[in-house]
Amino acid sequence: MQPIAYIVKVAIPDYLASLPVPDTFGGWFRLGFRDWLSLVPPTALAAGFTYISYRAFCPHGRPSPCSRVNPSILKKNDKVVDTVDVEDISEKAVFCRCWRSKNWPYCDGSHVSHNKETGDNAGPLIVKK
């Protein structure tokens, strides 16, 4: 435990105190090459920590299994294309746009639970004749 305590209590504060951080805005322009070079490691560490935090805590920053639009319909096909002739529609047809319908391409209301789970606002496409 002593080495960790030394690093946290002595080494890191001494290192940070030795960095050439100017007191004024104009002081940044008077820094030399070696001063800028000594600022690279803490800047890289801060950038890396920020990036890791962003990926860990921001939902759009990390890939998730539910990020696919189509979770299960015709996954063996390269592209899902469906055709419905307008002449085959009697009065009205309601088509799925959330890709969760068990009766795809027709809507079965699955978008309601999908919207509650994800905060999305998907709804069906309604075609009237």
C-alpha positions in Angstrom: 0.0 0.0 0.0 2.9 2.3 0.6 3.9 2.6 -3.1 0.3 3.6 -4.1 0.1 6.1 -1.2 3.4 7.6 -2.3 2.1 7.9 -5.9 -1.2 9.5 -5.0 0.0 11.8 -2.2 3.5 12.8 -3.4 4.4 11.9 -7.0 1.3 13.0 -8.8 0.9 16.4 -7.0 4.7 17.1 -7.5 4.4 16.2 -11.2 1.3 18.4 -11.7 2.9 21.3 -9.8 6.0 21.1 -12.1 3.9 21.5 -15.3 4.4 24.8 -17.0 0.8 26.0 -16.9 0.8 29.8 -17.3 -1.3 32.1 -15.1 -2.5 34.3 -17.9 -3.9 33.7 -21.4 -0.9 35.4 -23.0 1.5 33.1 -21.1 0.5 30.2 -23.4 2.2 32.1 -26.2 5.4 32.4 -24.3 5.8 28.7 -23.7 8.8 27.0 -25.3 9.0 23.8 -27.2 10.0 21.7 -24.1 7.2 23.3 -22.2 4.6 22.2 -24.8 6.2 18.8 -25.0 5.9 18.3 -21.2 2.1 19.1 -21.5 1.5 16.3 -24.0 1.3 13.3 -21.5 -1.3 14.9 -19.2 -3.3 16.1 -22.1 -3.3 12.7 -23.7 -4.3 11.1 -20.4 -7.2 13.6 -20.0 -8.3 13.0 -23.6 -8.2 9.2 -23.1 -10.1 9.4 -19.9 -12.7 11.6 -21.5 -13.1 9.3 -24.5 -13.4 6.2 -22.3 -16.0 7.9 -20.1 -17.9 9.0 -23.2 -17.9 5.4 -24.5 -19.0 4.0 -21.2 -21.7 6.4 -20.1 -23.2 7.9 -23.2 -25.8 5.5 -24.7 -25.0 6.7 -28.3 -21.3 6.3 -27.6 -21.3 2.6 -27.2 -22.6 -0.1 -29.6 -25.5 -2.1 -28.2 -27.3 -5.2 -29.5 -30.5 -3.2 -29.8 -28.9 -0.6 -32.1 -29.8 -2.6 -35.1 -32.9 -1.4 -36.9 -34.0 -4.9 -37.9 -33.4 -7.4 -35.1 -34.9 -10.5 -36.6 -36.8 -10.3 -39.9 -35.3 -12.1 -42.9 -31.8 -11.8 -41.6 -30.4 -14.3 -44.2 -31.2 -11.9 -47.0 -28.7 -9.1 -47.9 -31.6 -6.6 -48.2 -35.2 -6.9 -47.1 -37.6 -5.7 -49.8 -41.3 -6.3 -49.8 -43.9 -5.3 -52.4 -47.6 -4.9 -51.8 -49.8 -4.1 -54.8 -52.2 -1.2 -54.1 -54.9 -3.2 -55.9 -54.7 -5.8 -53.1 -55.5 -3.3 -50.4 -59.2 -3.3 -49.6 -59.8 -0.1 -47.5 -56.6 0.5 -45.5 -53.3 -1.3 -44.8 -51.1 -0.6 -41.8 -47.4 -1.4 -42.4 -44.7 -1.8 -39.8 -41.8 0.7 -39.6 -40.2 -0.4 -36.4 -39.2 -3.9 -37.6 -40.5 -5.6 -34.5 -43.8 -6.9 -35.9 -44.4 -10.6 -35.8 -46.8 -10.2 -38.8 -44.2 -8.2 -40.9 -44.7 -6.2 -43.2 -48.0 -5.5 -41.5 -48.0 -3.7 -38.1 -49.1 -5.6 -35.0 -48.5 -2.8 -32.5 -45.0 -3.9 -31.5 -43.8 -0.4 -31.8 -45.7 0.6 -28.6 -43.5 -1.6 -26.4 -40.4 -0.7 -28.5 -41.1 3.0 -27.9 -41.5 2.5 -24.2 -38.2 0.5 -23.9 -36.1 2.8 -26.0 -37.7 6.2 -25.9 -38.2 6.1 -29.7 -41.2 7.4 -31.5 -41.7 4.8 -34.2 -45.1 4.3 -35.7 -46.8 2.5 -38.6 -47.3 3.6 -42.2 -51.0 3.7 -42.9 -52.0 3.4 -46.6 -55.7 4.2 -47.4 -57.4 3.6 -50.7 
